[in-house]
Amino acid sequence: MRVGVVQSWLGSRYLSFWKAYLQALGVEVVYPKTGPKLPLPPPIQQVVSEVLSLKNEPVDYLLLPDVQLGVEAQRGTPPLWLVDLAASLDQLISGLPPALVVPAELSPEVVGLAAQIGQSLVKNPMLVRRALERTKGYLAPSYKAPLQAGTHLVGLIAQPMLTQEGEWLQTLRTGLEAQGLSLFLADRPPAELRQEGAHLGLGLELPTDLEAAGMHRYLLRLGKVQALLYVHDPEYLPLPAPLRRALRKTPPSKPWRMVGLEADWSRVGLELSRGRAG
């Protein structure tokens, strides 16, 4: 039995448990290699490339994250990429292995789902119990703030899938550094950022929308952050509409820019360094 895992798309938040648990079950965990590139924005291209690589291995299952933690939008129609990675990939790539969809966050409540998935994979209740006993310690919520340094800090507000280290984030960081600026990521646990977002009273439902709004509230009041960068892509990873309306109604007190996924980051950095907004 071989299960492929994607390392992008918030992989750093949930894979520590699932890798250990699957291995304790005797399941082979398969990691993506460099896959073919498609004409897609870099963050989308990254996860698609990983999945194409895993499909070609091949694997029996794909372990994919539910970034909305089981919450469904009751108002509006968010882009599929924002709410259902498995369905988005199925639309783009034919013949994918079945998906094992798990929350993109760890907590003790995941034990029940883990037991169900384990039983479906190995058909051995005793092995499943032993594997859970050995690995359930990984389910304790933990957060390690990213190590960040530099001066002239620019805070990033975006859907959290964009804040994980990777090629796209490094390209953004390099572009800002060319203008003497340093990228700064909100250094608070996701749950705290969601609480921050809820305090804005924007009526947001989806956890990632609340987290993005929380980044805005937190970074706006953080004195050492001198400018704000909002990344909004309406097709794949939009910022919540109520937050964008709030920005138009009451612009931030710091220099700020709202741009798409494929902006010229050096130029954006130049505009921020000159104090331009909008």
C-alpha positions in Angstrom: 0.0 0.0 0.0 1.4 3.4 -1.1 0.0 6.8 -0.1 1.3 10.0 -1.7 1.5 13.2 0.3 1.7 16.8 -1.0 4.0 19.0 0.9 2.6 22.3 -0.2 -0.9 23.6 0.5 -0.4 23.8 4.3 1.5 20.5 4.5 3.6 21.8 7.3 0.5 22.1 9.5 -0.7 18.5 9.4 1.8 16.1 7.8 3.8 15.4 10.9 1.1 13.2 12.4 -0.1 11.6 9.2 3.4 10.6 8.0 4.2 9.0 11.4 0.8 7.3 11.6 0.8 5.8 8.1 4.3 4.5 8.6 3.2 2.9 11.9 0.5 1.1 9.9 3.1 -0.3 7.6 1.9 2.0 4.7 4.6 3.4 2.4 4.5 7.2 2.4 5.5 8.5 -1.0 6.8 12.1 -1.4 6.5 14.1 -4.6 9.4 14.6 -7.0 9.8 17.4 -9.5 6.8 17.1 -11.8 5.7 18.7 -15.1 4.8 22.3 -15.0 1.6 23.7 -16.4 0.7 27.3 -17.3 -0.8 28.1 -13.9 0.1 30.7 -11.2 3.2 29.5 -9.3 1.4 28.4 -6.0 -1.2 26.4 -8.0 1.5 25.0 -10.2 3.4 23.8 -7.2 0.6 21.6 -5.8 -0.4 20.4 -9.3 3.2 19.4 -10.1 3.4 17.5 -6.8 0.2 15.6 -7.6 1.2 14.8 -11.1 4.5 13.4 -9.8 2.7 11.2 -7.3 0.3 10.0 -10.0 3.2 8.9 -12.1 4.9 7.0 -9.2 2.2 5.5 -9.0 0.4 5.5 -5.6 -2.8 3.9 -4.3 -4.1 6.9 -2.5 -3.4 10.7 -2.2 -3.5 12.3 1.2 -5.0 15.8 0.6 -5.8 18.6 3.1 -9.2 20.1 3.9 -8.0 23.7 4.5 -11.5 24.7 5.6 -11.6 22.1 8.4 -15.0 20.8 7.5 -16.7 24.2 7.4 -18.8 24.9 4.3 -19.7 28.4 3.1 -23.4 29.2 3.5 -23.3 32.4 1.6 -21.8 33.0 -1.8 -19.8 30.6 -4.1 -16.1 30.6 -3.3 -13.7 29.3 -5.9 -13.3 25.5 -5.8 -9.6 25.8 -5.2 -10.3 27.6 -1.9 -12.7 25.0 -0.6 -12.1 21.6 -2.2 -8.5 20.8 -3.4 -9.5 17.2 -4.3 -12.3 18.3 -6.6 -10.1 21.0 -8.1 -7.4 18.5 -8.9 -9.9 16.0 -10.3 -11.2 18.7 -12.8 -7.6 19.4 -13.9 -6.0 15.9 -14.0 -7.7 12.7 -15.2 -7.2 9.3 -13.6 -6.1 10.4 -10.1 -5.9 7.9 -7.3 -8.7 8.1 -4.7 -8.1 10.9 -2.1 -7.9 10.6 1.6 -9.0 14.1 2.7 -7.9 15.1 6.2 -8.0 18.4 8.2 -5.1 20.7 7.5 -4.7 21.1 11.2 -3.9 18.8 14.1 -6.0 18.2 17.2 -7.0 15.3 19.4 -10.4 15.3 17.6 -8.6 13.8 14.5 -8.2 10.4 16.2 -11.6 9.2 15.0 -11.0 10.0 11.4 -7.5 8.5 11.7 -8.9 5.3 13.0 -11.4 5.1 10.1 -8.7 5.8 7.5 -6.4 3.3 9.1 -9.0 0.6 9.1 -9.9 1.2 5.5 -6.2 0.9 4.5 -5.0 -2.2 6.5 -8.3 -3.9 7.6 -6.7 -4.7 11.0 -8.2 -3.1 14.1 -5.4 -4.2 16.4 -2.7 -2.7 14.2 -4.7 0.6 13.9 -5.0 0.8 17.7 -1.3 0.2 18.2 -0.4 2.8 15.5 -2.6 5.4 17.1 -1.1 4.8 20.5 2.4 5.2 19.1 1.6 8.4 17.2 -1.3 10.3 18.9 1.2 12.5 20.6 1.7 14.3 17.3 -1.9 15.4 17.4 -1.3 17.9 20.3 -1.6 21.4 18.8 1.7 23.1 18.4 3.0 26.2 16.7 6.5 27.4 16.0 6.7 31.0 14.9 8.9 31.5 11.8 12.3 32.9 12.3 12.2 36.4 10.7 14.7 39.2 10.6 15.3 42.4 8.6 14.3 46.0 8.6 11.6 47.9 6.7 9.1 45.1 7.2 6.3 44.4 4.8 3.5 42.3 6.3 1.8 39.7 4.0 -2.0 39.3 4.0 -3.2 36.4 1.9 -4.9 33.1 2.0 -2.7 31.0 4.4 -1.8 28.5 1.6 0.4 31.3 0.2 2.3 31.8 3.5 4.0 28.4 3.5 7.7 28.4 2.4 8.2 27.6 -1.2 9.2 29.0 -4.6 6.4 31.6 -4.8 7.1 33.0 -1.4 10.9 33.1 -2.0 10.3 35.0 -5.3 8.2 37.5 -3.4 10.8 37.8 -0.7 13.6 38.3 -3.2 11.7 41.0 -5.1 11.1 43.0 -1.9 14.7 42.6 -0.8 15.8 44.2 -4.1 14.2 47.4 -2.8 15.6 47.1 0.7 12.4 45.7 2.2 11.9 42.5 4.2 8.8 40.2 4.1 7.1 39.6 7.4 4.6 36.8 8.0 2.0 37.0 10.8 3.8 35.2 13.7 0.7 33.9 15.6 -1.0 30.5 15.6 -3.7 30.0 13.0 -6.4 29.7 15.6 -5.4 33.0 17.2 -5.4 34.7 13.7 -8.9 33.3 13.1 -10.0 34.9 16.4 -8.4 38.2 15.3 -10.4 38.0 12.0 -13.7 37.3 13.9 -13.2 40.4 16.0 -13.5 42.5 12.8 -17.2 41.6 12.6 -17.2 41.0 8.8 -19.4 38.0 8.9 -16.8 35.6 7.5 -17.4 31.9 7.6 -14.5 30.0 6.1 -11.5 29.4 8.4 -8.9 30.6 5.8 -10.9 33.8 5.2 -11.0 34.4 9.0 -7.2 33.8 9.1 -6.5 36.2 6.3 -8.6 38.8 8.0 -6.8 38.1 11.2 -3.4 38.7 9.5 -4.8 42.1 8.4 -5.9 43.1 11.9 -2.7 41.8 13.6 -0.2 43.3 11.1 -2.0 46.6 11.0 -1.4 47.2 14.6 2.1 45.7 14.8 4.3 48.7 15.1 7.4 47.2 13.5 5.6 46.4 10.3 5.8 49.5 8.1 3.8 48.5 5.1 1.1 45.9 4.1 0.9 43.7 1.0 -2.4 42.1 0.2 -2.3 39.3 -2.4 -5.7 38.6 -4.0 -6.4 36.2 -6.9 -10.1 36.1 -7.8 -9.9 32.8 -9.7 -7.9 30.7 -7.2 -7.2 32.3 -3.9 -9.2 35.5 -3.3 -9.2 37.6 -0.2 -12.7 37.7 1.3 -14.9 40.3 -0.3 -16.0 41.9 3.1 -12.3 42.5 3.9 -11.7 44.1 0.4 -14.8 46.3 0.9 -13.5 47.3 4.3 -10.2 48.3 2.8 -11.9 50.5 0.3 -14.0 52.1 2.9 -11.3 52.6 5.5 -7.8 52.3 3.9 -5.0 51.1 6.2 -2.9 53.8 7.9 0.3 52.3 6.6 1.5 52.2 2.9 -0.3 49.2 1.3 -0.8 47.5 -2.1 -3.2 44.8 -3.3 -1.9 42.7 -6.1 -2.3 39.4 -7.9 -0.3 36.2 -7.6 2.0 37.0 -10.5 2.9 40.6 -9.7 6.3 42.2 -10.4 7.5 42.0 -6.8 10.4 44.3 -7.2 8.1 47.0 -8.6 5.6 46.4 -5.8 8.5 46.8 -3.4 9.5 50.1 -5.0 5.9 51.4 -4.7 5.7 50.4 -1.1 9.0 52.0 -0.3 7.7 55.2 -1.8 4.6 55.0 0.4 2.1 54.4 -2.3 -1.3 52.8 -1.4 -4.1 50.9 -3.2 
